[in-house]
Amino acid sequence: MTASEDMLDVSRLSMLRMLHRDLDAAIDALRLAPSSDQLQLARLKKRKLLLKDEIAQLEDQMIPDIIA
């Protein structure tokens, strides 16, 4: 992996983490709303889980496999 690919992965990881936090805040705000839309809440939670999986996959790619 080249240095430029590493930088792209780091910036993408940072962006995904920020989106994950934003979704978390949106979910909390929607949950606290008096007339919250349960379908929208479910969609946001699903998107958050997909982002979490994408973050984990990217982190796994960035960590080298070391056989001890």
KALINWO-V790649 format. One record per residue. RES is the residue in one letter. PHI is phi in degrees with one decimal (999 if undefined). PSI is psi as a letter, one per 20 degrees, with the letter a starting at -180 (none if undefined). Layout:
BEGIN
RES_PHI_PSI / RES_PHI_PSI
END
This chain:
BEGIN
M_999_p / T_-84.2_r / A_-63.2_h / S_-68.6_h / E_-66.4_h / D_-61.0_g / M_-64.3_h / L_-64.6_g / D_-64.5_g / V_-65.0_g / S_-69.4_h / R_-65.0_g / L_-62.5_g / S_-62.2_g / M_-64.5_g / L_-64.0_g / R_-63.7_h / M_-65.7_g / L_-61.9_h / H_-62.1_g / R_-64.0_g / D_-62.7_g / L_-64.0_h / D_-60.2_g / A_-65.6_g / A_-65.1_h / I_-64.4_g / D_-62.0_g / A_-64.8_g / L_-67.8_h / R_-63.3_h / L_-83.1_i / A_-66.6_p / P_-61.9_h / S_-118.5_m / S_-75.1_q / D_-85.1_o / Q_-65.8_h / L_-68.3_g / Q_-64.4_h / L_-61.0_g / A_-63.3_h / R_-65.6_g / L_-64.3_g / K_-64.2_g / K_-64.7_g / R_-63.2_h / K_-63.6_g / L_-65.0_h / L_-63.8_g / L_-63.9_g / K_-61.2_g / D_-64.2_g / E_-66.2_h / I_-63.1_g / A_-62.3_g / Q_-65.3_g / L_-66.5_g / E_-63.1_g / D_-63.4_h / Q_-68.2_h / M_-80.3_h / I_-89.1_p / P_-69.0_q / D_-78.8_o / I_-119.2_p / I_-90.4_o / A_-91.2_none
END
